Amino acid sequence: MFKKVILVAAATLISSAAIADAAMDKFAKSCNVCHATGAAGAPKVGAPEWADRLAAAGGMDGLLKSVQNGKNAMPPKGLCYDCTDDEYKAMINHLISGK
């Protein structure tokens, strides 16, 4: 039983790492153009204002919905039409943490 738990945990970590890697590749292609520079009012990666945005949106699900619908100058899905919700969440975590 213990071996199964270890294998499931390892598979989950590998899967999460793969999602994060794919998300960062997509972030570089779709999001970084504006969020790296603050173009069109886009909050920069790691900016302190992300904490306020997270709270105002009601948490991660609210920010995810904002990405999917678009916000201000950001088009729906941030121009990443093949991104999954998990990839968007990884991107949002990157924006908030700067890591």
MOTA-V255958 format. One line per field, one symbol per residue. phi: phi as a letter, one per 30 degrees, with the letter a starting at -180 (. if undefined). psi: psi as a letter, one per 30 degrees, with the letter a starting at -180 (. if undefined). burial: # if it has 24 or more other C-alpha atoms within 12 Angstrom, else .. A space follows every 10 residues. Layout:
BEGIN
phi=???
psi=???
burial=???
END
This chain:
BEGIN
phi=.ddddddddd dddddddddd ddddddeddc cdecddcieh idddeidedd dddddddije ddddddddci ahdddeihic dcdceddedd dddddddic
psi=eeeeeeeeee eeeeeeeeee eeeeeeeeee efeefefgkg gkklkgkffe eeeeeefgae eeeeeeeefl kbfklkgggi fgkleeeeee eeeeeefg.
burial=.......... ........## .###.##..# ##.##..... .####....# ..##.....# ..##.###.. ...#..#### ..#.###### ######...
END
